[in-house]
Structures are given as C-alpha cells and as structure tokens.
Amino acid sequence: MQIVTVTRGDYHITTDKTKMDIAFIHHFLSTEAYWSKNIPLATVQRAIDNSLNFGVFHRDGQVGYARIISDFATVCYLGDVFIIPEHRGKGLSKWMMEQVMAHPDLKGLRRWILLTRDAHELYKQFGWASIAYPDRWMEIHDPNVYTLQV
C-alpha cells in the first residue's frame, strides 16, 4: 500500500500506519464516538492493523482519523471518521475526505460504502448519496457488542 503524506500549514495527513496514535484513536472511539462506545483497545489495534488509515495531525499531535476497509480492487468501506472538537470548523474533515477519495490505491473501485448518523452533508460534497436500492442490503448489527466485552 502506498503511504501518502500531505501538509497544509501546521497540519498534515498521513497514511503511515506507524504514525497513528493508537491511544488517541482508542480514547475517542471508546468514549466519544456514538458508533463504538466502549470498544476495547485490542479491537482498535486489530482494526488499525487491517485497514488503510488516515491520520490528521496538528504539529506532532493527532487530531483526526479515518480508515478504509477494502480489497483494493472492487469495494471499500469508510469508517471511524472524526476530527476532535478543538480542531473542527477548520475544513479538516473536507481535507481528509479529499485525501481519502484521491488515494491511489482506491482508484477504480466499483463501490464505496459508509454509515453515518449526522454527516450526510459532508459526504454529499464528495459524490456520496443514499443507497439507491436499500431493499438489496442486509446486515447483522449488534450495537451492544462492546458493552458485553467489557
């Protein structure tokens, strides 16, 4: 997988997995993110290990994150997208999405998917739309999986 690093002022985004602050990512996902409350650290580590990661950094500290799960040939899932509150309103989510959508290993995919409760307008700016045929999709969803592991 190609490592990409881009800089804008005091901020940079990198896909270098070794630069990800696992404690920071785990803290946000386990305490702040509505979709992953109480997620165990080992689960976050395994997810990072098996994903294409995008870290947003201000100087040397991580302030945002997103990850892609993919076969890098036909489909990818975008998940765990966040910028911490202190750095919101600076266009970082848009910049991160630009970098995700432009990553060379994600070109030519047939389908991109994601789930969001409240960021539809952000994703629409990058060509995302509601599922055209929701009756074709199925899922197994266990919203309490992490509370049962604690």
C-alpha positions, 0 to 999 in steps of 0.5 A: 500500500502506498503511504501518502503524506500531505501538509497544509500549514501546521497540519498534515495527513498521513497514511503511515500506519506507524504514525497513528496514535493508537491511544488517541484513536482508542480514547475517542472511539471508546468514549466519544464516538456514538458508533463504538462506545466502549470498544476495547483497545485490542479491537482498535489495534486489530482494526488499525492493523487491517485497514488503510488509515488516515491520520490528521495531525496538528504539529506532532499531535493527532487530531483526526482519523479515518480508515478504509476497509477494502480489497483494493480492487472492487469495494471499500468501506469508510469508517471511524471518521472524526476530527476532535472538537478543538480542531473542527470548523477548520475544513479538516474533515473536507481535507481528509475526505479529499485525501481519502477519495484521491488515494491511489490505491482506491482508484477504480473501485466499483463501490464505496460504502459508509454509515453515518448518523449526522454527516450526510452533508459532508459526504454529499460534497464528495459524490456520496448519496443514499443507497439507491436500492436499500431493499438489496442490503442486509446486515447483522448489527449488534450495537451492544457488542462492546458493552458485553466485552467489557 
